[in-house]
Amino acid sequence: MVILVDYSYDFAKIKANHPEKIGLEQMRGICHISKKTARYLLTSGLVPCIDTGKKTRQYIINTKDVITYLKATPHNSRLTA
């Protein structure tokens, strides 16, 4: 069974509540996505990031890039099973 989930985002609130640079876990929380999906978005270049090469805190992501991704992606394209 597939359930359509509509997340409405307050971009000003996201920008106010998060630092300029965030990590993978913070991105997951903002976007409401799994770790695997977040990693795919970063490694594929859909959300620009800096790969530090470390095992922990591997990605440095600009909050504005996450907001740009959320604005460009239709809300109804995110499905959950």
Secondary structure, DSSP 8 states (H G I E B T S, - for coil): --EE------HHHHHHHS-SEE-HHHHHHHHT--HHHHHHHHHHTSS--EE---SSS-EEEEHHHHHHHHHHS-GGG-EE-
